[in-house]
Amino acid sequence: MLAIARTIIDKRTGCFDASKFRDRYNEALRELIKAKMKGAATKPREVATPAPVKDLMAALRRSLAQEMLAAKGAKARRGIKTPDRRQPTLLLPVSGGRTGGEEATTPPAAKRRAKS
């Protein structure tokens, strides 16, 4: 890894020629100083107005209200039965907890253990 790092550094290093680059900040500052020395009126830059701060608590309350509405709609649709798409061989046997006449699916391996 060290050899790879050295190779990358060697490929990326080179001679720095400052004449190829412009210092725009320095140029703007010199122009501003010259204008002030001449007595010319300078106008300040317009400051962009910051973006409004979002109220996170209000956003959270709206999100929770939408979830509550969705949950109420789901309760109304509970009369519609959807097929159980889970794989019964992967389900673990759990005693109790079923209501509404639903039959618990027991994996075949658990049935074999119960018979022996």
HELIX and SHEET records of a PDB file:
HELIX    1   1 LEU A    2  ARG A   12  1                                  11    
HELIX    2   2 ALA A   18  LYS A   20  5                                   3    
HELIX    3   3 ARG A   24  LYS A   38  1                                  15    
HELIX    4   4 LEU A   56  ALA A   76  1                                  21    
HELIX    5   5 ARG A   77  GLY A   79  5                                   3    
HELIX    6   6 PRO A   88  LEU A   90  5                                   3    
HELIX    7   7 PRO A  108  LYS A  115  1                                   8    
END                                                                             
